[in-house]
Amino acid sequence: MALLLVFILSIGISLIVMGQTFPNTYHYALMPASKGKDAKKVFKQNCVKCHGADGAGETTFGQIVGAADFTDSEWQEQVDDTRLINSITYGRGQMPSFGKKLSKEQIISLLAYVRGFKK
């Protein structure tokens, strides 16, 4: 039992040291209203050009680069939170990285905001 506890603690410490402190899930519906407004503002400033205000990705730029449709429930089911956080942080395909531009809190709020588009 003690060995298992040491193992679990060592993994947790390793993840923190490596900077992997994002939660596995964080849902927009559970976000305080003030954070939701902040997330909407960050989304508008950084994501609307390609993903559109409605998250469907049907903008001119979105169609050119193949932006994901966040309203697609199949996409929402297939893409886990870790992949979405990594895409925001490090970029993916034509999507630029935002890891140096946005804080971890802003990235988590974007994750939650994007999850809120699910129909």
C-alpha positions in Angstrom: 0.0 0.0 0.0 2.8 2.4 0.9 4.6 1.6 -2.3 1.5 2.4 -4.3 1.2 5.7 -2.6 4.8 6.6 -3.2 4.4 5.6 -6.9 1.3 7.8 -7.3 2.9 10.7 -5.5 6.1 10.5 -7.7 4.0 10.5 -10.9 2.1 13.6 -9.6 5.2 15.4 -8.7 6.8 14.5 -12.1 3.8 15.9 -13.9 3.9 19.1 -11.9 7.7 19.5 -12.5 7.2 18.9 -16.2 4.5 21.6 -16.3 1.7 19.3 -17.0 -0.7 20.8 -14.4 -3.8 21.1 -16.5 -6.8 19.2 -15.3 -8.1 16.3 -17.5 -11.5 17.9 -17.8 -12.8 21.4 -17.1 -16.3 22.1 -18.3 -17.5 25.5 -19.4 -20.8 25.0 -17.6 -19.0 24.8 -14.3 -16.9 27.9 -14.9 -17.8 31.0 -12.9 -19.6 33.7 -15.0 -16.7 36.1 -14.8 -14.3 33.5 -16.2 -16.8 32.7 -18.9 -16.7 36.3 -20.0 -12.9 36.3 -20.0 -12.9 33.1 -22.0 -15.3 34.6 -24.6 -13.0 37.6 -24.9 -9.9 35.5 -25.4 -11.7 33.3 -27.9 -12.9 36.5 -29.8 -9.4 37.9 -29.8 -7.6 34.8 -30.9 -9.9 32.2 -32.4 -12.8 33.8 -34.2 -10.9 34.6 -37.4 -10.7 30.9 -38.2 -13.3 29.2 -36.0 -16.0 31.9 -36.2 -18.0 33.4 -33.3 -20.3 30.3 -33.4 -17.4 27.8 -33.3 -18.4 26.2 -36.6 -15.2 27.0 -38.5 -17.1 28.4 -41.5 -15.1 31.5 -42.0 -13.0 32.3 -45.0 -9.8 31.6 -43.1 -11.3 28.6 -41.4 -12.2 27.0 -44.7 -8.7 27.6 -46.1 -6.9 26.1 -43.1 -9.5 23.4 -42.3 -10.5 24.7 -38.9 -12.3 22.3 -36.6 -16.0 22.7 -36.2 -16.5 22.9 -32.4 -20.3 22.5 -32.8 -19.8 19.0 -34.2 -20.7 16.5 -31.4 -18.6 13.8 -33.1 -15.5 16.0 -33.1 -16.2 16.9 -29.4 -16.3 13.2 -28.6 -13.2 12.2 -30.5 -10.9 15.0 -29.3 -9.9 14.7 -25.6 -9.0 17.7 -23.4 -5.3 16.9 -23.4 -5.2 17.1 -27.2 -7.2 20.3 -27.2 -4.9 21.9 -24.6 -1.8 20.8 -26.6 -3.3 22.2 -29.8 -3.9 25.6 -28.2 -0.6 25.6 -26.4 1.7 24.3 -29.2 -0.4 24.7 -32.4 -1.6 22.0 -34.7 -1.4 22.0 -38.5 -2.1 25.6 -39.7 -3.1 26.7 -36.2 -0.5 28.8 -34.4 0.7 28.1 -30.9 -0.6 30.3 -28.1 1.5 28.9 -25.3 3.7 32.0 -25.1 0.8 34.4 -25.6 -1.8 33.0 -23.2 -1.6 32.0 -19.6 -2.4 28.4 -18.5 -5.6 29.8 -16.9 -6.6 31.3 -20.3 -5.8 28.1 -22.1 -7.9 26.1 -19.7 -10.7 28.7 -20.0 -10.5 28.3 -23.8 -10.8 24.6 -23.5 -13.9 25.0 -21.4 -15.3 27.6 -23.8 -14.8 25.3 -26.8 -16.5 22.5 -25.0 -19.5 24.8 -24.5 -20.1 24.8 -28.3 -21.1 21.1 -28.2 -24.7 20.6 -29.4 
